Amino acid sequence: MAGYTAAGVGSFTRSVSRQPYEGGKGTIFLQVCPVPPKEFRAQIITANDVHLTWKEPDNSNGIVKFYFIKIYNTKTGLQVGNVRNQSADKESDMQQHSRPIPGLEYYTNYTYTIQAATIKPGEMAYATARTEEGGIVLTFSYV
């Protein structure tokens, strides 16, 4: 958007995506991207299971509809899991601000990201954790 006068077109502004939502009693608010969720943590549960926890963003800038979680192998940087499009409705695990992540590899460093989404995803929060050593170790000896 830019202003226009008889002297010509002024400087352009950067675009901001905003969408109105109802806030009760006829009030209409504008939604923009939320700030990152607070206190995002990864807790090791077993040798290949992690439990993620977080708190709502300080400023959600609207109604949080989803949380997007991605999982990366810290060493390779490759994405190894994607818990996509998780609803933040009252019946979901995401409304409880926690999510179990099963089936990870033993003794591996992982980086987890989370974004709250109103009309689109906001800023990311990060957590890291290394799964424990585990699994079955077979030892053979020949006599």
Kinemage of the C-alpha trace (Angstrom):
@kinemage 1
@onewidth
@group {chain A} dominant
@subgroup {mainchain}
@vectorlist {calphas} color= white
{ca met a 1} P 0.000 0.000 0.000
{ca ala a 2} L 1.260 3.489 -0.735
{ca gly a 3} L -0.064 7.007 -0.320
{ca tyr a 4} L -0.816 9.098 -3.407
{ca thr a 5} L -0.820 12.878 -3.689
{ca ala a 6} L -0.441 15.418 -6.468
{ca ala a 7} L 3.326 14.971 -6.059
{ca gly a 8} L 3.053 11.252 -6.942
{ca val a 9} L 3.113 7.887 -5.221
{ca gly a 10} L 4.687 7.696 -1.784
{ca ser a 11} L 6.684 4.881 -0.180
{ca phe a 12} L 5.173 1.427 -0.160
{ca thr a 13} L 4.536 -0.372 3.147
{ca arg a 14} L 5.105 -4.060 3.785
{ca ser a 15} L 2.003 -6.223 3.698
{ca val a 16} L 0.453 -7.604 6.864
{ca ser a 17} L -2.059 -10.423 6.757
{ca arg a 18} L -4.988 -9.687 9.033
{ca gln a 19} L -8.397 -11.242 9.361
{ca pro a 20} L -11.220 -10.146 11.657
{ca tyr a 21} L -12.731 -12.497 14.238
{ca glu a 22} L -15.526 -12.033 16.738
{ca gly a 23} L -14.455 -11.470 20.309
{ca gly a 24} L -17.869 -11.456 21.962
{ca lys a 25} L -20.419 -8.672 22.521
{ca gly a 26} L -20.119 -7.598 18.901
{ca thr a 27} L -16.433 -6.724 19.215
{ca ile a 28} L -14.285 -7.485 16.173
{ca phe a 29} L -10.529 -7.975 16.536
{ca leu a 30} L -7.837 -8.355 13.903
{ca gln a 31} L -5.874 -11.615 13.836
{ca val a 32} L -2.189 -11.671 12.963
{ca cys a 33} L 0.526 -14.290 13.475
{ca pro a 34} L 1.058 -15.350 17.091
{ca val a 35} L 4.303 -15.128 19.037
{ca pro a 36} L 6.007 -18.471 19.915
{ca pro a 37} L 4.469 -20.772 22.529
{ca lys a 38} L 6.093 -20.402 25.969
{ca glu a 39} L 8.149 -22.910 27.938
{ca phe a 40} L 8.430 -25.468 25.122
{ca arg a 41} L 10.167 -28.551 26.547
{ca ala a 42} L 11.077 -32.069 25.434
{ca gln a 43} L 11.166 -34.663 28.219
{ca ile a 44} L 12.631 -38.128 27.623
{ca ile a 45} L 10.099 -40.808 28.656
{ca thr a 46} L 11.755 -44.012 27.380
{ca ala a 47} L 14.756 -44.779 25.193
{ca asn a 48} L 12.757 -43.876 22.078
{ca asp a 49} L 9.806 -41.807 23.341
{ca val a 50} L 9.679 -38.079 24.137
{ca his a 51} L 6.891 -35.999 25.650
{ca leu a 52} L 6.567 -32.383 24.493
{ca thr a 53} L 4.947 -29.725 26.686
{ca trp a 54} L 4.343 -25.991 26.241
{ca lys a 55} L 2.190 -23.087 27.338
{ca glu a 56} L 0.085 -20.803 25.191
{ca pro a 57} L 1.822 -17.815 23.627
{ca asp a 58} L 1.781 -14.587 25.667
{ca asn a 59} L 0.151 -12.893 22.707
{ca ser a 60} L -1.734 -15.245 20.410
{ca asn a 61} L -3.001 -12.335 18.260
{ca gly a 62} L -6.254 -14.219 17.709
{ca ile a 63} L -7.697 -17.652 18.333
{ca val a 64} L -5.081 -20.429 18.155
{ca lys a 65} L -6.570 -23.076 15.869
{ca phe a 66} L -3.592 -25.399 15.428
{ca tyr a 67} L -0.118 -26.180 16.671
{ca phe a 68} L 2.449 -27.296 14.100
{ca ile a 69} L 5.220 -29.531 15.460
{ca lys a 70} L 8.233 -30.655 13.438
{ca ile a 71} L 11.045 -32.992 14.467
{ca tyr a 72} L 14.614 -32.869 13.116
{ca asn a 73} L 17.692 -35.038 13.582
{ca thr a 74} L 20.043 -32.469 15.116
{ca lys a 75} L 23.188 -34.020 13.589
{ca thr a 76} L 21.924 -34.254 9.975
{ca gly a 77} L 19.399 -31.412 10.048
{ca leu a 78} L 16.918 -33.664 8.255
{ca gln a 79} L 13.274 -33.599 9.232
{ca val a 80} L 12.323 -36.989 10.689
{ca gly a 81} L 8.807 -36.362 11.804
{ca asn a 82} L 5.987 -33.958 11.299
{ca val a 83} L 2.991 -33.793 13.601
{ca arg a 84} L 1.001 -31.578 11.268
{ca asn a 85} L -2.220 -29.674 11.589
{ca gln a 86} L -2.962 -30.652 15.178
{ca ser a 87} L -6.219 -29.110 16.263
{ca ala a 88} L -6.239 -26.909 19.347
{ca asp a 89} L -9.922 -27.586 20.070
{ca lys a 90} L -11.036 -28.515 23.585
{ca glu a 91} L -11.111 -32.280 22.931
{ca ser a 92} L -7.565 -32.576 21.556
{ca asp a 93} L -4.226 -33.346 23.246
{ca met a 94} L -2.982 -30.056 21.836
{ca gln a 95} L -5.456 -28.090 23.974
{ca gln a 96} L -3.767 -29.733 26.967
{ca his a 97} L -0.477 -28.304 25.631
{ca ser a 98} L 1.292 -31.638 25.446
{ca arg a 99} L 2.086 -34.258 22.853
{ca pro a 100} L 3.759 -37.691 23.111
{ca ile a 101} L 6.286 -38.438 20.351
{ca pro a 102} L 6.846 -42.215 20.114
{ca gly a 103} L 9.113 -44.311 17.921
{ca leu a 104} L 12.293 -42.236 17.826
{ca glu a 105} L 15.748 -43.771 17.361
{ca tyr a 106} L 17.803 -44.672 20.419
{ca tyr a 107} L 20.583 -42.341 21.591
{ca thr a 108} L 19.924 -39.640 18.993
{ca asn a 109} L 19.824 -35.851 19.377
{ca tyr a 110} L 16.587 -34.295 18.147
{ca thr a 111} L 15.441 -30.716 17.685
{ca tyr a 112} L 11.718 -30.022 17.987
{ca thr a 113} L 9.926 -26.921 16.714
{ca ile a 114} L 6.431 -25.705 17.474
{ca gln a 115} L 4.333 -22.911 15.983
{ca ala a 116} L 0.903 -21.723 17.068
{ca ala a 117} L -1.384 -20.848 14.141
{ca thr a 118} L -4.290 -18.432 13.951
{ca ile a 119} L -4.825 -17.490 10.290
{ca lys a 120} L -1.277 -18.712 9.574
{ca pro a 121} L 1.629 -20.100 11.628
{ca gly a 122} L 3.513 -17.718 13.874
{ca glu a 123} L 7.056 -17.667 15.198
{ca met a 124} L 8.766 -20.932 16.227
{ca ala a 125} L 9.861 -22.124 19.632
{ca tyr a 126} L 12.641 -24.733 19.844
{ca ala a 127} L 13.554 -27.584 22.195
{ca thr a 128} L 16.259 -30.237 22.004
{ca ala a 129} L 16.672 -33.621 23.661
{ca arg a 130} L 18.702 -36.782 23.193
{ca thr a 131} L 16.929 -40.101 23.500
{ca glu a 132} L 18.452 -42.615 25.875
{ca glu a 133} L 20.573 -45.629 25.066
{ca gly a 134} L 18.388 -48.653 24.747
{ca gly a 135} L 17.325 -51.595 22.725
{ca ile a 136} L 18.366 -55.182 22.891
{ca val a 137} L 22.079 -55.897 22.697
{ca leu a 138} L 22.939 -59.378 21.456
{ca thr a 139} L 26.361 -60.776 22.265
{ca phe a 140} L 27.592 -63.915 20.559
{ca ser a 141} L 30.535 -65.987 21.643
{ca tyr a 142} L 31.937 -68.928 19.784
{ca val a 143} L 33.474 -71.799 21.673
